[in-house]
């Protein structure tokens, strides 16, 4: 099965030198599940010729907001709608989670509660938890028609969403291992963008385990079996 990675952004040069870009992180995350991959730099307007060019699509994170004026956002939203209508499976992570929601009729805002940085637990419908590394301020605040909340927290109400058998999206970053997050904290601390207390909280949890392998299995199961379940 060939998965097209739609790169809506790129990580910093310092991070790329050690961990690779976002597409490399997702390839590592999903390694062993039998997928082949092709990357498309949609941030720089490199789009697939058709939604059927790959068997499934994964939209990455980005430094941009879905509500910002960037040339790539309208065609990416149109591509998402076409994939949804054509019933080609779609996964969105962080910005990808947000732009799937906006493309299908939801709303994303810059959350007034500030940044989520580092390890965050999310509650599932059965009362259990999944813990993932997060790095975001924007959030989905209004669900699109047909979206179902699979996981939430007091900080992020719409943390994991499903759209039947057509889309599965996650606000957190399962591709950010603790090693990746360690370098994010190192590179971004002191830049003036992130509050020191939130960075301190992120740094304090870097040695604690996260459920990235579990989320990888959920993504793989969605692509292969079209079942959105964490």
Secondary structure, DSSP 8 states (H G I E B T S, - for coil): -EEEEE-S----HHHHHHH--HHHHHHHHTTTS--EEEEE-GGGT---S-TTSSSEEEE---SS-TTS--HHHHHHHHHHHHHHHHT-EEEEETHHHHHHHHHTT-EEEE-TT--EEEEEEEEETTS-EEEEEEEESEEEEE--TT-EEEEE-SS-TTSEEEETTTEEEESS-TT--HHHHHHHHHHHTTSSSS-HHHHHHHHHTTTS---HHHHHHHHHHHHHH-----
